[in-house]
Amino acid sequence: MGNLRLFRARTMNFGPEMGRILGFLAVRKLYFLSFVITFLVLACKGKKVDEIVYGEEPIDLTVEYIRNTNKVLIIDVNPEFGWTVPHSAISQKAYQLLVASSEDQLRNDIGDVWDSGKVSDKQSSNVEYQGTPLIAGQTYYWKVKIWDATDMPSAFSGIQSFRIGKQEKGITSANSLQIDRIRPITLKATDNNSYRIDFGKAAFATLQLKYRAIKKDTLVVRIGEQLVNGMINRDPQGTIRYQEVRLPVNPRENTYILSIQPDKRNTKVGAIALPNSVPVLMPFRYAEIEHATAPIFENDVVQLAYHGYWEDEESRFQSSDTILDQVWDLCKYSIKATTFAGVYIDGDRERIPYEADAYLNQLSHYSLDREYAMARRTIAYFMEHPTWPTEWQLHVALMFHADYMYTGNTELIERYYEDLKHKTLAELRRADGLISSNNASPEFMVKLGFKDPKAKLKDIVDWPPAQKDTGWKLATPEGERDGFVFTPINTVVNCMYYRNLEIMAEFAGVLDKADDVKFYNDLAKKVKTSINTVLFDATKGIYVDGEGTAHASLHSNMMAMAFHIVPETAKQSVSEFIKSRGMACSVYGSQYLLEALYNAGEGQYALDLMTSTANRSWYNMIRIGSTMTLEAWDMKYKPNSDWNHAWGAVPANMVSRGLWGINPKVPGYDIATIKPQLGSLKETSIIVPTIKGQIKADYILLDNTRKYTIEIPGNMKAEFDVGQYPNAKIMLNGIKTDNGILHLQPGKNTILIRR
């Protein structure tokens, strides 16, 4: 190792890339020495030289993106395999994948179903099966080895099994449900043989009780989401949940599952039904038990919480701001807890998938866990079950694109490309390219997937609408729309439409449809020009709500900024206008408000909003007692709100995507971009899951030095945007470098910015 240290010292005068390469080659000298020694040893023992391996084996195996395949049926007869390349390999140069009909075959390195041979390819995900036909009902076993950046082989990975199910209409295999057994954080005995129980957090759950009855009796059990004066609120507002259940007990039994009564609204036609194997679930945190003549202890009561497959350790966040930490925790838990239905739903009131809700849910889910099946199944659901808001149709392409960027998979694009064209609403355009939902004919509604041709699109902008449109008594009479004035040519709609055109041009390129690439690129340019002329007030330097009105709302301007429509000359005026409006939008609208602020470089203001303690804030949800995000900022802004709405969990994705600026630059995360806008934070750390493995980042401000430690997984590169620090001294891994974009390699990278 002394020679290695000397070698590294001699490379310090080279540039960062050369220094890294030469250091890497020094390590390979040690590998060569080990090769010679191992060769001689094995030769003496009669071993074959090709049995020698050098590097770490691949880990985190997946089939169809599913990590734990034990309870899953794979419906794709040509499934995609994936794995994580270790840091030490730097990158993958080739792989060999074996699929066998038995574990014994595989242990002997025999792929009797498929042996890919050595394939020169860096792909470590979306590796499609190409062996003999897989048979429904049969279990198979697979493993993989890789060759690293210097063409050195690894050992084979561990073995993963998978079972083939019957083919379905869809193309995405459903992942399994999980059940968490949550014990109370407090159980207090009160007068009259009663108990008050707090499980710490609300969950979509039922209650299990162990009770040793002396005689036949009936317990009264109450469950709910909200406390009032230390007791469950028995008459809660809106859709805050509460239920009282009478539980018969007898000496012959000692374990009981509460028979929760199903809700009429969230079980009607159109709502997502739970599998027969799942009991009736209701979100609750608290329980009360009365008439218990036998004692009840903490271990006797369990909250059986149902949710989709989830690995908590895949993401983490901590910072010097305790409010931000609490908000992120609230939002992360909200995404986890609301995955119980198998697809993304809008909350417990309706349990119906809506496109906008689902897109926000997807962004947060992908930012928190390496889990893609639920979003992909939800996308397929929307192709046959659209909902009425105009902008909701325009969210479908956004979901397709997010999935493409995070997974690199093109199957959904290939399957639905022609149908997705209709979802852009391009057929509703006029000569200047701008669209109006008024132009949607009954025939077009059928193209969108509506079964009833009498269905109509209606622009929504934000939700809820003004008090005059709902009859609700709202804290803000204009609702969550900042006084938006509706006209046939709507700025919010057309901004989203522009982004849809960009996405379709990209998808056309993926599918080698050159004519479509040109069509969508040309139309996108036309639409952007029209938005910046017809819908822009050049005198004030801001966007109006639509053609024919002078009113300008937060929504029109944040959407233009969020979708990169604002010309450079107008960015300052639009940014200032956006900041002047505050949080004049709903929890849904906050997604695009924060997107706009980070796009404009207004990271400090975005941080101020996420850490606000005002009524219109995420902290307010914590303050009023919820452990999941609300449908609205407070009940006074939407009186029928529920306390379990994933679209309210925007910081779950904006902390990683905006505050830390961690995003895929190319599909499948071959290259990540990291553009931190940390504002006044003194320190923060984050773990972000990707299909290539975890990105880990730490930041600390010490006097005038900003220190970043960024760990990049194997088979990925990253571009770190230093930002604007005039006259700063910037060091990457101990080597001075210029301001601008720093190129990070797998493993740990240390960046120092001294001002």
Secondary structure by P-SEA (a helix, b strand, c coil): caaaaaaaaaaccccaaaaaaaaaaaaaaaaaaaaaaaaaaaaaaccccccccccccccccccccccccccccccccbbbbbbbbcccccccccbbbbbcccaaaaaacccccccccccccccccccccccccccccbbbbbcbbbbccccccccccbbbbbbbcccccccbbbbbbbbbbccccbbbbbccbbbbbbccccccbbbbbbbbccccbbbbbbbbccccccccccccccccccbbbbbbbcccccbbbbbbbbbccccccccccccccccbbbbbcbbbbcccccccccccccccccccccccccbbbbcccaaaaaaaaaaaaaaaaaccccccccccccccccaaaaaaaaaaaaacccccaaaaaaaaaaaccccccaaaaaaaaaaaaaaaaacccccccccccccccccccccccccccccccccccaaaaaaaccccccbbbbbcccccccccccccccccccccccccccccccaaaaaaaaaaaaaaaaaaaaacaaaaaaaaaaaaaaaaaaaacccccccccccccccccccccaaaaaaaaaaccccccaaaaaaaaaaaacccccccaaaaaaaaaaaacaaaaaaaaaaccccccaaaaaaaccccccccccccccccccccccccccccccccccccccccccccccbbbbbbcccccccccbbbbccccbbbbbbbbcccbbbbbbbbcccbbbbbcccccccbbbbcccccccccbbbbcccbbbbbbcc
